[in-house]
Amino acid sequence: MKRVKRRYLALQIESDGIISQKELMDAVWGAVTKLYGECGASLTSLSLIDYDVEKRYAVIRVSLASLNMVRASLASIISVANRDAAVRVLAVSGTIKALFEKLKA
């Protein structure tokens, strides 16, 4: 059986108000589903690893094959929970450790 390769994305959330992690993930899943449908969304293996409300950043895990799909979907997010918002990808890495090292540099 082949191992699934994953990538970790560090995200910066810019919004008017405070966004909970459930609202963020609902927006991300909604964007992926809107662009690629249910079948495309199921290929992403999307999951939230870390979310800091105060610093407004998140770390999500996706499959390598769907990395470009998820990045395009994140760029299409203009609102989260009926509040204006934008999600930027700060860094992409193959491991969480390397991702945090990229963010510190």
C-alpha positions in Angstrom: 0.0 0.0 0.0 1.3 3.4 -1.0 2.0 6.0 1.7 0.0 9.3 1.4 2.3 12.3 1.1 1.1 15.4 3.0 1.8 19.1 3.1 1.3 21.5 5.9 0.2 25.1 5.2 0.6 28.0 7.5 -2.3 30.5 7.0 -2.7 34.1 8.0 -6.4 35.1 8.6 -7.3 38.7 8.1 -10.8 39.6 9.2 -13.0 42.2 10.8 -13.8 40.2 13.9 -12.7 37.1 15.8 -13.2 33.9 13.9 -13.5 30.5 15.7 -11.8 27.5 14.3 -15.1 25.9 13.4 -16.0 29.0 11.3 -12.6 28.9 9.6 -12.8 25.3 8.7 -16.4 25.6 7.5 -15.2 28.4 5.2 -12.3 26.4 3.9 -14.4 23.3 3.3 -17.1 25.5 1.7 -14.6 27.1 -0.7 -13.1 23.7 -1.7 -16.6 22.2 -2.2 -17.7 25.3 -4.2 -14.8 25.1 -6.6 -14.3 21.3 -6.9 -17.4 19.7 -5.7 -17.8 16.9 -3.1 -15.6 14.5 -5.0 -12.7 17.0 -5.2 -13.1 18.0 -1.6 -12.9 14.3 -0.5 -9.5 14.1 -2.2 -7.9 16.8 -0.1 -7.7 15.0 3.2 -8.0 18.4 4.8 -7.6 18.8 8.6 -6.8 21.6 11.0 -3.6 21.0 13.0 -3.3 24.3 14.9 -5.2 27.5 15.3 -4.3 30.6 17.3 -7.2 33.1 17.6 -5.0 35.9 19.0 -2.3 35.7 16.4 -4.8 34.9 13.7 -2.9 32.1 12.1 -3.7 28.4 11.4 -1.9 25.3 10.3 -3.7 22.9 8.1 -2.7 19.5 6.6 -3.6 18.5 3.0 -2.6 15.7 0.6 0.2 16.6 -1.8 -1.9 15.8 -4.8 -4.5 18.4 -3.8 -2.2 21.1 -2.7 -2.9 23.4 -5.6 -6.6 22.8 -5.3 -6.6 23.9 -1.7 -4.4 26.9 -2.4 -6.8 28.1 -5.1 -9.8 27.5 -2.8 -8.2 29.5 0.0 -7.6 32.4 -2.4 -11.3 32.4 -3.2 -12.4 33.0 0.4 -13.8 36.5 0.8 -15.9 36.1 3.9 -16.0 33.9 7.0 -19.3 33.6 9.1 -20.7 36.7 7.3 -17.7 38.8 8.1 -15.2 40.1 5.5 -12.1 38.0 5.6 -9.1 36.9 3.6 -6.9 33.9 4.0 -3.2 34.0 2.9 -0.8 31.2 2.7 2.4 32.1 4.6 4.4 28.9 4.0 4.1 25.3 2.8 6.2 22.4 4.1 6.4 18.7 4.2 6.8 18.5 8.0 5.3 20.6 10.9 8.8 21.2 12.3 10.1 22.6 9.1 7.0 24.8 8.7 7.6 26.4 12.1 11.2 26.9 11.2 10.2 28.7 8.0 7.8 30.9 10.0 10.5 31.9 12.5 13.0 32.9 9.7 
